[in-house]
Protein backbone atom coordinates (compact mmCIF):
# COMPACT_ATOMS: atom_id res chain seq x y z
CA UNK A 1 0.00 0.00 0.00
CA UNK A 2 1.52 3.27 -1.06
CA UNK A 3 0.10 6.71 -0.40
CA UNK A 4 1.26 9.86 -2.08
CA UNK A 5 0.45 12.89 0.03
CA UNK A 6 -1.53 15.69 -1.57
CA UNK A 7 0.21 19.03 -1.35
CA UNK A 8 -2.45 21.00 -3.18
CA UNK A 9 -3.81 24.05 -1.40
CA UNK A 10 -6.13 24.85 -4.29
CA UNK A 11 -9.86 25.21 -4.00
CA UNK A 12 -11.34 21.70 -4.48
CA UNK A 13 -13.07 22.82 -7.68
CA UNK A 14 -9.69 23.87 -9.15
CA UNK A 15 -7.44 21.01 -8.06
CA UNK A 16 -6.68 17.89 -10.05
CA UNK A 17 -9.06 14.95 -9.80
CA UNK A 18 -7.51 12.62 -7.23
CA UNK A 19 -7.70 8.87 -7.73
CA UNK A 20 -6.75 5.73 -5.83
CA UNK A 21 -5.97 2.56 -7.76
CA UNK A 22 -6.53 -1.02 -6.58
CA UNK A 23 -4.59 -3.13 -9.09
CA UNK A 24 -2.16 -6.01 -8.59
CA UNK A 25 -0.44 -5.79 -11.98
CA UNK A 26 2.51 -3.40 -11.78
CA UNK A 27 2.49 -2.88 -15.55
CA UNK A 28 -1.20 -1.96 -15.66
CA UNK A 29 -0.85 0.20 -12.54
CA UNK A 30 2.08 2.15 -14.02
CA UNK A 31 0.53 2.53 -17.48
CA UNK A 32 -2.90 3.57 -16.22
CA UNK A 33 -1.45 6.02 -13.71
CA UNK A 34 0.81 7.58 -16.35
CA UNK A 35 -2.08 7.85 -18.82
CA UNK A 36 -4.45 9.49 -16.34
CA UNK A 37 -1.80 11.86 -15.01
CA UNK A 38 -0.37 12.88 -18.38
CA UNK A 39 -3.51 12.95 -20.52
CA UNK A 40 -6.00 14.26 -17.98
CA UNK A 41 -3.90 15.93 -15.30
CA UNK A 42 -5.31 13.61 -12.63
CA UNK A 43 -3.34 12.92 -9.43
CA UNK A 44 -2.78 9.45 -7.98
CA UNK A 45 -3.06 9.60 -4.17
CA UNK A 46 -2.03 5.98 -3.72
CA UNK A 47 -2.46 2.41 -4.77
CA UNK A 48 -2.91 -1.06 -3.37
CA UNK A 49 -2.16 -4.43 -4.90
CA UNK A 50 -4.15 -6.52 -2.42
CA UNK A 51 -7.55 -6.42 -0.75
CA UNK A 52 -5.94 -6.08 2.69
CA UNK A 53 -3.84 -3.06 1.67
CA UNK A 54 -6.82 -1.33 0.05
CA UNK A 55 -9.04 -1.95 3.09
CA UNK A 56 -6.29 -0.69 5.41
CA UNK A 57 -6.02 2.50 3.34
CA UNK A 58 -9.79 3.02 3.54
CA UNK A 59 -9.55 2.91 7.34
CA UNK A 60 -6.81 5.55 7.57
CA UNK A 61 -7.88 8.92 8.96
CA UNK A 62 -7.88 11.45 6.16
CA UNK A 63 -7.90 8.85 3.39
CA UNK A 64 -9.88 10.08 0.46
CA UNK A 65 -10.05 10.54 -3.25
CA UNK A 66 -12.43 11.70 -5.94
CA UNK A 67 -12.36 8.36 -7.75
CA UNK A 68 -11.39 4.82 -6.80
CA UNK A 69 -10.57 2.42 -9.64
CA UNK A 70 -10.79 -1.21 -8.52
CA UNK A 71 -9.69 -4.46 -10.15
CA UNK A 72 -11.80 -7.45 -9.12
CA UNK A 73 -9.38 -10.36 -9.13
CA UNK A 74 -6.30 -9.53 -7.08
CA UNK A 75 -3.33 -11.71 -6.20
CA UNK A 76 -4.55 -11.73 -2.60
CA UNK A 77 -8.20 -11.04 -1.92
CA UNK A 78 -10.90 -9.58 -4.10
CA UNK A 79 -11.89 -6.16 -5.32
CA UNK A 80 -15.52 -7.02 -4.56
CA UNK A 81 -14.81 -6.66 -0.83
CA UNK A 82 -12.87 -3.45 -1.46
CA UNK A 83 -15.83 -2.12 -3.44
CA UNK A 84 -18.31 -3.07 -0.69
CA UNK A 85 -16.22 -1.44 2.03
CA UNK A 86 -15.43 1.68 -0.01
CA UNK A 87 -19.14 2.23 -0.65
CA UNK A 88 -19.85 1.87 3.09
CA UNK A 89 -17.11 4.38 4.00
CA UNK A 90 -17.87 6.84 1.18
CA UNK A 91 -21.56 6.64 0.20
CA UNK A 92 -21.17 9.44 -2.37
CA UNK A 93 -17.77 8.45 -3.81
CA UNK A 94 -17.10 7.62 -7.45
CA UNK A 95 -16.20 3.94 -7.56
CA UNK A 96 -15.42 2.18 -10.81
CA UNK A 97 -14.35 -1.36 -11.59
CA UNK A 98 -11.74 -2.16 -14.23
CA UNK A 99 -11.54 -5.90 -14.83
CA UNK A 100 -10.67 -8.55 -17.39
CA UNK A 101 -13.77 -10.37 -16.16
CA UNK A 102 -16.47 -7.81 -16.93
CA UNK A 103 -19.07 -10.45 -17.76
CA UNK A 104 -22.77 -9.53 -17.54
CA UNK A 105 -23.02 -11.36 -14.18
CA UNK A 106 -19.90 -9.67 -12.78
CA UNK A 107 -21.20 -6.28 -13.93
CA UNK A 108 -24.47 -6.94 -12.07
CA UNK A 109 -22.59 -7.96 -8.91
CA UNK A 110 -20.37 -4.88 -9.03
CA UNK A 111 -23.28 -2.51 -9.59
CA UNK A 112 -25.21 -4.17 -6.74
CA UNK A 113 -22.20 -3.58 -4.46
CA UNK A 114 -22.13 0.11 -5.35
CA UNK A 115 -19.95 0.51 -8.43
CA UNK A 116 -20.86 3.53 -10.53
CA UNK A 117 -19.47 1.91 -13.68
CA UNK A 118 -17.74 -1.28 -14.78
CA UNK A 119 -15.13 -1.28 -17.54
CA UNK A 120 -13.53 -4.23 -19.34
CA UNK A 121 -9.72 -3.89 -19.35
CA UNK A 122 -9.39 -5.50 -22.75
CA UNK A 123 -12.11 -3.58 -24.59
CA UNK A 124 -13.17 -0.46 -22.68
CA UNK A 125 -10.03 1.44 -21.63
CA UNK A 126 -10.96 4.34 -23.89
CA UNK A 127 -14.39 4.43 -22.23
CA UNK A 128 -12.71 4.59 -18.80
CA UNK A 129 -10.50 7.47 -19.97
CA UNK A 130 -13.55 9.31 -21.36
CA UNK A 131 -15.37 8.75 -18.05
CA UNK A 132 -12.38 10.12 -16.11
CA UNK A 133 -12.14 13.10 -18.45
CA UNK A 134 -15.81 13.91 -17.85
CA UNK A 135 -15.25 13.68 -14.09
CA UNK A 136 -12.19 15.92 -14.36
CA UNK A 137 -14.32 18.67 -15.87
CA UNK A 138 -17.29 18.24 -13.54
CA UNK A 139 -17.63 20.64 -10.59
CA UNK A 140 -16.47 19.15 -7.26
CA UNK A 141 -17.23 20.24 -3.74
C-alpha positions as CSV (number, residue, x, y, z in Angstrom):
1,X,0.0,0.0,0.0
2,X,1.5,3.3,-1.1
3,X,0.1,6.7,-0.4
4,X,1.3,9.9,-2.1
5,X,0.4,12.9,0.0
6,X,-1.5,15.7,-1.6
7,X,0.2,19.0,-1.3
8,X,-2.4,21.0,-3.2
9,X,-3.8,24.1,-1.4
10,X,-6.1,24.8,-4.3
11,X,-9.9,25.2,-4.0
12,X,-11.3,21.7,-4.5
13,X,-13.1,22.8,-7.7
14,X,-9.7,23.9,-9.2
15,X,-7.4,21.0,-8.1
16,X,-6.7,17.9,-10.1
17,X,-9.1,15.0,-9.8
18,X,-7.5,12.6,-7.2
19,X,-7.7,8.9,-7.7
20,X,-6.7,5.7,-5.8
21,X,-6.0,2.6,-7.8
22,X,-6.5,-1.0,-6.6
23,X,-4.6,-3.1,-9.1
24,X,-2.2,-6.0,-8.6
25,X,-0.4,-5.8,-12.0
26,X,2.5,-3.4,-11.8
27,X,2.5,-2.9,-15.6
28,X,-1.2,-2.0,-15.7
29,X,-0.8,0.2,-12.5
30,X,2.1,2.2,-14.0
31,X,0.5,2.5,-17.5
32,X,-2.9,3.6,-16.2
33,X,-1.4,6.0,-13.7
34,X,0.8,7.6,-16.4
35,X,-2.1,7.8,-18.8
36,X,-4.5,9.5,-16.3
37,X,-1.8,11.9,-15.0
38,X,-0.4,12.9,-18.4
39,X,-3.5,12.9,-20.5
40,X,-6.0,14.3,-18.0
41,X,-3.9,15.9,-15.3
42,X,-5.3,13.6,-12.6
43,X,-3.3,12.9,-9.4
44,X,-2.8,9.5,-8.0
45,X,-3.1,9.6,-4.2
46,X,-2.0,6.0,-3.7
47,X,-2.5,2.4,-4.8
48,X,-2.9,-1.1,-3.4
49,X,-2.2,-4.4,-4.9
50,X,-4.2,-6.5,-2.4
51,X,-7.5,-6.4,-0.7
52,X,-5.9,-6.1,2.7
53,X,-3.8,-3.1,1.7
54,X,-6.8,-1.3,0.1
55,X,-9.0,-2.0,3.1
56,X,-6.3,-0.7,5.4
57,X,-6.0,2.5,3.3
58,X,-9.8,3.0,3.5
59,X,-9.6,2.9,7.3
60,X,-6.8,5.5,7.6
61,X,-7.9,8.9,9.0
62,X,-7.9,11.4,6.2
63,X,-7.9,8.9,3.4
64,X,-9.9,10.1,0.5
65,X,-10.0,10.5,-3.3
66,X,-12.4,11.7,-5.9
67,X,-12.4,8.4,-7.8
68,X,-11.4,4.8,-6.8
69,X,-10.6,2.4,-9.6
70,X,-10.8,-1.2,-8.5
71,X,-9.7,-4.5,-10.1
72,X,-11.8,-7.5,-9.1
73,X,-9.4,-10.4,-9.1
74,X,-6.3,-9.5,-7.1
75,X,-3.3,-11.7,-6.2
76,X,-4.5,-11.7,-2.6
77,X,-8.2,-11.0,-1.9
78,X,-10.9,-9.6,-4.1
79,X,-11.9,-6.2,-5.3
80,X,-15.5,-7.0,-4.6
81,X,-14.8,-6.7,-0.8
82,X,-12.9,-3.4,-1.5
83,X,-15.8,-2.1,-3.4
84,X,-18.3,-3.1,-0.7
85,X,-16.2,-1.4,2.0
86,X,-15.4,1.7,0.0
87,X,-19.1,2.2,-0.7
88,X,-19.8,1.9,3.1
89,X,-17.1,4.4,4.0
90,X,-17.9,6.8,1.2
91,X,-21.6,6.6,0.2
92,X,-21.2,9.4,-2.4
93,X,-17.8,8.4,-3.8
94,X,-17.1,7.6,-7.5
95,X,-16.2,3.9,-7.6
96,X,-15.4,2.2,-10.8
97,X,-14.4,-1.4,-11.6
98,X,-11.7,-2.2,-14.2
99,X,-11.5,-5.9,-14.8
100,X,-10.7,-8.5,-17.4
101,X,-13.8,-10.4,-16.2
102,X,-16.5,-7.8,-16.9
103,X,-19.1,-10.5,-17.8
104,X,-22.8,-9.5,-17.5
105,X,-23.0,-11.4,-14.2
106,X,-19.9,-9.7,-12.8
107,X,-21.2,-6.3,-13.9
108,X,-24.5,-6.9,-12.1
109,X,-22.6,-8.0,-8.9
110,X,-20.4,-4.9,-9.0
111,X,-23.3,-2.5,-9.6
112,X,-25.2,-4.2,-6.7
113,X,-22.2,-3.6,-4.5
114,X,-22.1,0.1,-5.3
115,X,-19.9,0.5,-8.4
116,X,-20.9,3.5,-10.5
117,X,-19.5,1.9,-13.7
118,X,-17.7,-1.3,-14.8
119,X,-15.1,-1.3,-17.5
120,X,-13.5,-4.2,-19.3
121,X,-9.7,-3.9,-19.4
122,X,-9.4,-5.5,-22.8
123,X,-12.1,-3.6,-24.6
124,X,-13.2,-0.5,-22.7
125,X,-10.0,1.4,-21.6
126,X,-11.0,4.3,-23.9
127,X,-14.4,4.4,-22.2
128,X,-12.7,4.6,-18.8
129,X,-10.5,7.5,-20.0
130,X,-13.5,9.3,-21.4
131,X,-15.4,8.7,-18.0
132,X,-12.4,10.1,-16.1
133,X,-12.1,13.1,-18.4
134,X,-15.8,13.9,-17.9
135,X,-15.2,13.7,-14.1
136,X,-12.2,15.9,-14.4
137,X,-14.3,18.7,-15.9
138,X,-17.3,18.2,-13.5
139,X,-17.6,20.6,-10.6
140,X,-16.5,19.1,-7.3
141,X,-17.2,20.2,-3.7
